[in-house]
Amino acid sequence: MITEKKDEKLVYVCRKCKNVEKSTDATTISEKMKEKKEVVTVFDEEKELEQYPIDKDAKCPECGKKGAHWFLRQTRAADEPPTIFYCCAHCKHKWREY
């Protein structure tokens, strides 16, 4: 028999015949989940931005000028390509490409 949750109580269920038996102890199942608030910071300070190379051909979607600092991060599974983060050298607009 396996245990299952039914009406916030544990019951025993037979896998073969599906017979249900009440649990003899007063065990209840409850689940509490905390909401995880995660802030993703692409660039912290303008000084930190200077350490990244500039792609002179990257065109800013905001101001239309060429030139943006960039770096790569593996944001998804290992078999997926990395994400390229950009920050315009002129207007400081931030964007990414997958």
VMD Tcl script that builds the backbone (N, CA, C; Angstrom):
set m [mol new atoms 294]
animate dup $m
set s [atomselect $m all]
$s set {name element resname resid chain x y z} {
  {N N MET 1 A 0.849 -1.176 0.000}
  {CA C MET 1 A 0.000 0.000 0.000}
  {C C MET 1 A 0.893 1.237 0.000}
  {N N ILE 2 A 0.409 2.256 -0.645}
  {CA C ILE 2 A 1.118 3.532 -0.670}
  {C C ILE 2 A 0.257 4.576 0.029}
  {N N THR 3 A 0.900 5.641 0.475}
  {CA C THR 3 A 0.147 6.706 1.134}
  {C C THR 3 A -0.189 7.790 0.122}
  {N N GLU 4 A -1.381 8.352 0.284}
  {CA C GLU 4 A -1.818 9.457 -0.553}
  {C C GLU 4 A -2.511 10.481 0.321}
  {N N LYS 5 A -2.565 11.696 -0.169}
  {CA C LYS 5 A -3.235 12.777 0.544}
  {C C LYS 5 A -4.675 12.874 0.040}
  {N N LYS 6 A -5.639 12.822 0.948}
  {CA C LYS 6 A -7.040 12.940 0.585}
  {C C LYS 6 A -7.730 13.753 1.668}
  {N N ASP 7 A -8.294 14.884 1.305}
  {CA C ASP 7 A -8.953 15.780 2.253}
  {C C ASP 7 A -8.014 16.173 3.396}
  {N N GLU 8 A -6.776 16.506 3.055}
  {CA C GLU 8 A -5.766 16.934 4.015}
  {C C GLU 8 A -5.355 15.860 5.018}
  {N N LYS 9 A -5.715 14.600 4.776}
  {CA C LYS 9 A -5.344 13.484 5.657}
  {C C LYS 9 A -4.628 12.423 4.831}
  {N N LEU 10 A -3.844 11.624 5.519}
  {CA C LEU 10 A -3.173 10.507 4.863}
  {C C LEU 10 A -4.086 9.291 4.813}
  {N N VAL 11 A -4.110 8.633 3.663}
  {CA C VAL 11 A -4.823 7.366 3.521}
  {C C VAL 11 A -3.880 6.387 2.846}
  {N N TYR 12 A -4.140 5.112 3.025}
  {CA C TYR 12 A -3.362 4.069 2.380}
  {C C TYR 12 A -4.160 3.537 1.201}
  {N N VAL 13 A -3.501 3.434 0.036}
  {CA C VAL 13 A -4.172 2.974 -1.176}
  {C C VAL 13 A -3.400 1.788 -1.734}
  {N N CYS 14 A -4.141 0.733 -2.060}
  {CA C CYS 14 A -3.536 -0.436 -2.688}
  {C C CYS 14 A -3.336 -0.134 -4.167}
  {N N ARG 15 A -2.125 -0.347 -4.656}
  {CA C ARG 15 A -1.836 -0.080 -6.072}
  {C C ARG 15 A -2.573 -1.039 -7.005}
  {N N LYS 16 A -2.810 -2.225 -6.537}
  {CA C LYS 16 A -3.411 -3.239 -7.398}
  {C C LYS 16 A -4.932 -3.114 -7.451}
  {N N CYS 17 A -5.592 -3.135 -6.296}
  {CA C CYS 17 A -7.061 -3.142 -6.282}
  {C C CYS 17 A -7.675 -1.775 -5.975}
  {N N LYS 18 A -6.839 -0.778 -5.657}
  {CA C LYS 18 A -7.292 0.587 -5.352}
  {C C LYS 18 A -8.107 0.691 -4.072}
  {N N ASN 19 A -8.004 -0.296 -3.198}
  {CA C ASN 19 A -8.685 -0.250 -1.911}
  {C C ASN 19 A -8.085 0.880 -1.073}
  {N N VAL 20 A -8.941 1.651 -0.385}
  {CA C VAL 20 A -8.497 2.779 0.420}
  {C C VAL 20 A -8.757 2.482 1.886}
  {N N GLU 21 A -7.732 2.649 2.718}
  {CA C GLU 21 A -7.842 2.464 4.166}
  {C C GLU 21 A -7.442 3.772 4.839}
  {N N LYS 22 A -8.155 4.130 5.889}
  {CA C LYS 22 A -7.800 5.324 6.644}
  {C C LYS 22 A -6.539 5.052 7.447}
  {N N SER 23 A -5.760 6.096 7.622}
  {CA C SER 23 A -4.565 6.004 8.446}
  {C C SER 23 A -4.984 5.960 9.908}
  {N N THR 24 A -4.308 5.126 10.690}
  {CA C THR 24 A -4.676 4.984 12.104}
  {C C THR 24 A -4.149 6.132 12.956}
  {N N ASP 25 A -3.098 6.824 12.488}
  {CA C ASP 25 A -2.599 7.956 13.255}
  {C C ASP 25 A -3.172 9.253 12.681}
  {N N ALA 26 A -3.078 10.291 13.434}
  {CA C ALA 26 A -3.674 11.572 13.054}
  {C C ALA 26 A -2.686 12.447 12.290}
  {N N THR 27 A -2.040 11.882 11.307}
  {CA C THR 27 A -1.062 12.619 10.526}
  {C C THR 27 A -1.755 13.424 9.443}
  {N N THR 28 A -1.375 14.681 9.325}
  {CA C THR 28 A -1.893 15.524 8.253}
  {C C THR 28 A -0.727 15.996 7.406}
  {N N ILE 29 A -1.035 16.326 6.198}
  {CA C ILE 29 A -0.016 16.817 5.274}
  {C C ILE 29 A -0.333 18.273 4.961}
  {N N SER 30 A 0.665 19.096 5.102}
  {CA C SER 30 A 0.510 20.490 4.698}
  {C C SER 30 A 1.790 20.925 4.009}
  {N N GLU 31 A 1.644 21.856 3.118}
  {CA C GLU 31 A 2.788 22.315 2.346}
  {C C GLU 31 A 2.776 23.835 2.340}
  {N N LYS 32 A 3.879 24.422 2.735}
  {CA C LYS 32 A 4.006 25.874 2.734}
  {C C LYS 32 A 5.156 26.233 1.817}
  {N N MET 33 A 4.901 27.163 0.932}
  {CA C MET 33 A 5.941 27.619 0.011}
  {C C MET 33 A 6.106 29.118 0.174}
  {N N LYS 34 A 7.339 29.541 0.245}
  {CA C LYS 34 A 7.623 30.959 0.327}
  {C C LYS 34 A 7.885 31.489 -1.074}
  {N N GLU 35 A 7.362 32.667 -1.332}
  {CA C GLU 35 A 7.595 33.286 -2.625}
  {C C GLU 35 A 9.025 33.798 -2.663}
  {N N LYS 36 A 9.730 33.431 -3.697}
  {CA C LYS 36 A 11.120 33.830 -3.815}
  {C C LYS 36 A 11.196 35.049 -4.731}
  {N N LYS 37 A 11.582 36.158 -4.152}
  {CA C LYS 37 A 11.735 37.384 -4.931}
  {C C LYS 37 A 13.206 37.533 -5.273}
  {N N GLU 38 A 13.487 37.464 -6.553}
  {CA C GLU 38 A 14.868 37.509 -7.003}
  {C C GLU 38 A 15.068 38.722 -7.891}
  {N N VAL 39 A 16.057 39.513 -7.580}
  {CA C VAL 39 A 16.383 40.683 -8.374}
  {C C VAL 39 A 17.616 40.353 -9.196}
  {N N VAL 40 A 17.491 40.497 -10.497}
  {CA C VAL 40 A 18.621 40.237 -11.383}
  {C C VAL 40 A 19.254 41.570 -11.746}
  {N N THR 41 A 20.507 41.745 -11.374}
  {CA C THR 41 A 21.230 42.972 -11.675}
  {C C THR 41 A 22.198 42.677 -12.803}
  {N N VAL 42 A 22.012 43.354 -13.912}
  {CA C VAL 42 A 22.894 43.133 -15.054}
  {C C VAL 42 A 24.195 43.897 -14.861}
  {N N PHE 43 A 24.103 45.181 -14.537}
  {CA C PHE 43 A 25.277 46.006 -14.288}
  {C C PHE 43 A 25.067 46.737 -12.972}
  {N N ASP 44 A 26.043 46.661 -12.082}
  {CA C ASP 44 A 25.914 47.319 -10.788}
  {C C ASP 44 A 26.253 48.806 -10.859}
  {N N GLU 45 A 27.422 49.103 -11.297}
  {CA C GLU 45 A 27.916 50.476 -11.308}
  {C C GLU 45 A 28.487 50.798 -12.682}
  {N N GLU 46 A 28.591 52.066 -12.973}
  {CA C GLU 46 A 29.182 52.464 -14.241}
  {C C GLU 46 A 30.657 52.065 -14.306}
  {N N LYS 47 A 31.337 52.050 -13.143}
  {CA C LYS 47 A 32.743 51.626 -13.102}
  {C C LYS 47 A 32.869 50.149 -13.479}
  {N N GLU 48 A 31.923 49.346 -13.023}
  {CA C GLU 48 A 31.954 47.926 -13.360}
  {C C GLU 48 A 31.737 47.728 -14.850}
  {N N LEU 49 A 30.945 48.590 -15.441}
  {CA C LEU 49 A 30.650 48.502 -16.861}
  {C C LEU 49 A 31.910 48.657 -17.707}
  {N N GLU 50 A 32.836 49.457 -17.255}
  {CA C GLU 50 A 34.055 49.731 -18.017}
  {C C GLU 50 A 34.950 48.510 -18.177}
  {N N GLN 51 A 34.799 47.496 -17.336}
  {CA C GLN 51 A 35.655 46.306 -17.436}
  {C C GLN 51 A 35.257 45.405 -18.596}
  {N N TYR 52 A 34.060 45.600 -19.164}
  {CA C TYR 52 A 33.585 44.751 -20.257}
  {C C TYR 52 A 34.000 45.335 -21.604}
  {N N PRO 53 A 34.270 44.468 -22.574}
  {CA C PRO 53 A 34.666 44.957 -23.895}
  {C C PRO 53 A 33.506 45.653 -24.617}
  {N N ILE 54 A 33.844 46.437 -25.626}
  {CA C ILE 54 A 32.823 47.142 -26.417}
  {C C ILE 54 A 32.716 46.473 -27.777}
  {N N ASP 55 A 31.492 46.173 -28.160}
  {CA C ASP 55 A 31.201 45.694 -29.511}
  {C C ASP 55 A 30.825 46.928 -30.324}
  {N N LYS 56 A 31.716 47.338 -31.218}
  {CA C LYS 56 A 31.501 48.566 -31.982}
  {C C LYS 56 A 30.380 48.441 -33.003}
  {N N ASP 57 A 29.982 47.211 -33.346}
  {CA C ASP 57 A 28.930 47.006 -34.337}
  {C C ASP 57 A 27.546 46.822 -33.719}
  {N N ALA 58 A 27.462 46.671 -32.403}
  {CA C ALA 58 A 26.167 46.471 -31.739}
  {C C ALA 58 A 25.398 47.785 -31.760}
  {N N LYS 59 A 24.189 47.740 -32.328}
  {CA C LYS 59 A 23.359 48.942 -32.460}
  {C C LYS 59 A 22.315 48.966 -31.343}
  {N N CYS 60 A 22.273 50.064 -30.609}
  {CA C CYS 60 A 21.334 50.209 -29.497}
  {C C CYS 60 A 19.906 50.336 -30.032}
  {N N PRO 61 A 18.970 49.509 -29.527}
  {CA C PRO 61 A 17.581 49.603 -29.979}
  {C C PRO 61 A 16.878 50.869 -29.464}
  {N N GLU 62 A 17.467 51.539 -28.485}
  {CA C GLU 62 A 16.849 52.735 -27.897}
  {C C GLU 62 A 17.273 54.007 -28.624}
  {N N CYS 63 A 18.592 54.248 -28.712}
  {CA C CYS 63 A 19.072 55.499 -29.315}
  {C C CYS 63 A 19.562 55.333 -30.747}
  {N N GLY 64 A 19.802 54.096 -31.183}
  {CA C GLY 64 A 20.214 53.829 -32.560}
  {C C GLY 64 A 21.705 53.988 -32.822}
  {N N LYS 65 A 22.479 54.363 -31.815}
  {CA C LYS 65 A 23.920 54.525 -32.005}
  {C C LYS 65 A 24.619 53.180 -31.857}
  {N N LYS 66 A 25.798 53.085 -32.481}
  {CA C LYS 66 A 26.584 51.858 -32.400}
  {C C LYS 66 A 27.594 51.953 -31.268}
  {N N GLY 67 A 27.846 50.802 -30.637}
  {CA C GLY 67 A 28.816 50.711 -29.551}
  {C C GLY 67 A 28.130 50.349 -28.253}
  {N N ALA 68 A 28.451 49.149 -27.741}
  {CA C ALA 68 A 27.845 48.697 -26.493}
  {C C ALA 68 A 28.808 47.761 -25.767}
  {N N HIS 69 A 28.859 47.909 -24.463}
  {CA C HIS 69 A 29.599 46.958 -23.625}
  {C C HIS 69 A 28.809 45.652 -23.616}
  {N N TRP 70 A 29.506 44.513 -23.525}
  {CA C TRP 70 A 28.807 43.224 -23.572}
  {C C TRP 70 A 29.525 42.193 -22.707}
  {N N PHE 71 A 28.759 41.162 -22.306}
  {CA C PHE 71 A 29.323 39.987 -21.647}
  {C C PHE 71 A 28.356 38.825 -21.820}
  {N N LEU 72 A 28.867 37.602 -21.659}
  {CA C LEU 72 A 28.081 36.377 -21.826}
  {C C LEU 72 A 27.770 35.760 -20.471}
  {N N ARG 73 A 26.576 35.180 -20.352}
  {CA C ARG 73 A 26.194 34.415 -19.157}
  {C C ARG 73 A 25.390 33.203 -19.611}
  {N N GLN 74 A 25.618 32.084 -18.959}
  {CA C GLN 74 A 24.837 30.875 -19.215}
  {C C GLN 74 A 23.595 30.956 -18.331}
  {N N THR 75 A 22.482 31.415 -18.879}
  {CA C THR 75 A 21.272 31.635 -18.082}
  {C C THR 75 A 20.283 30.488 -18.185}
  {N N ARG 76 A 20.479 29.586 -19.142}
  {CA C ARG 76 A 19.574 28.454 -19.299}
  {C C ARG 76 A 20.374 27.157 -19.199}
  {N N ALA 77 A 19.826 26.080 -19.699}
  {CA C ALA 77 A 20.479 24.774 -19.609}
  {C C ALA 77 A 21.822 24.788 -20.344}
  {N N ALA 78 A 22.682 23.868 -19.984}
  {CA C ALA 78 A 24.023 23.816 -20.559}
  {C C ALA 78 A 24.017 23.519 -22.051}
  {N N ASP 79 A 22.974 22.862 -22.543}
  {CA C ASP 79 A 22.927 22.557 -23.971}
  {C C ASP 79 A 22.315 23.701 -24.788}
  {N N GLU 80 A 21.960 24.809 -24.155}
  {CA C GLU 80 A 21.432 25.994 -24.823}
  {C C GLU 80 A 22.562 27.007 -25.004}
  {N N PRO 81 A 22.463 27.882 -26.002}
  {CA C PRO 81 A 23.510 28.899 -26.156}
  {C C PRO 81 A 23.456 29.924 -25.018}
  {N N PRO 82 A 24.579 30.578 -24.717}
  {CA C PRO 82 A 24.583 31.575 -23.636}
  {C C PRO 82 A 23.830 32.837 -24.042}
  {N N THR 83 A 23.471 33.648 -23.050}
  {CA C THR 83 A 22.797 34.924 -23.282}
  {C C THR 83 A 23.855 36.012 -23.343}
  {N N ILE 84 A 23.725 36.919 -24.314}
  {CA C ILE 84 A 24.635 38.046 -24.436}
  {C C ILE 84 A 23.932 39.272 -23.869}
  {N N PHE 85 A 24.530 39.893 -22.861}
  {CA C PHE 85 A 23.988 41.111 -22.271}
  {C C PHE 85 A 24.744 42.306 -22.849}
  {N N TYR 86 A 23.998 43.343 -23.222}
  {CA C TYR 86 A 24.576 44.560 -23.781}
  {C C TYR 86 A 24.179 45.764 -22.938}
  {N N CYS 87 A 25.033 46.781 -22.940}
  {CA C CYS 87 A 24.706 48.079 -22.347}
  {C C CYS 87 A 25.276 49.142 -23.270}
  {N N CYS 88 A 24.418 50.013 -23.778}
  {CA C CYS 88 A 24.825 51.044 -24.726}
  {C C CYS 88 A 25.864 51.963 -24.088}
  {N N ALA 89 A 26.932 52.235 -24.815}
  {CA C ALA 89 A 27.998 53.103 -24.316}
  {C C ALA 89 A 27.565 54.567 -24.301}
  {N N HIS 90 A 26.463 54.897 -24.979}
  {CA C HIS 90 A 26.023 56.286 -25.080}
  {C C HIS 90 A 24.875 56.607 -24.125}
  {N N CYS 91 A 23.776 55.839 -24.210}
  {CA C CYS 91 A 22.577 56.152 -23.406}
  {C C CYS 91 A 22.394 55.216 -22.213}
  {N N LYS 92 A 23.259 54.210 -22.078}
  {CA C LYS 92 A 23.227 53.225 -20.975}
  {C C LYS 92 A 22.005 52.324 -21.000}
  {N N HIS 93 A 21.304 52.230 -22.129}
  {CA C HIS 93 A 20.172 51.303 -22.267}
  {C C HIS 93 A 20.714 49.869 -22.215}
  {N N LYS 94 A 20.001 48.987 -21.514}
  {CA C LYS 94 A 20.437 47.589 -21.378}
  {C C LYS 94 A 19.481 46.665 -22.110}
  {N N TRP 95 A 20.029 45.675 -22.809}
  {CA C TRP 95 A 19.225 44.671 -23.481}
  {C C TRP 95 A 20.014 43.379 -23.570}
  {N N ARG 96 A 19.348 42.325 -24.012}
  {CA C ARG 96 A 20.022 41.028 -24.113}
  {C C ARG 96 A 19.588 40.325 -25.386}
  {N N GLU 97 A 20.426 39.401 -25.819}
  {CA C GLU 97 A 20.137 38.559 -26.977}
  {C C GLU 97 A 20.397 37.118 -26.584}
  {N N TYR 98 A 19.521 36.245 -27.023}
  {CA C TYR 98 A 19.653 34.828 -26.707}
  {C C TYR 98 A 20.335 34.093 -27.817}
}
mol reanalyze $m
mol bondsrecalc $m
mol representation Tube
mol addrep $m
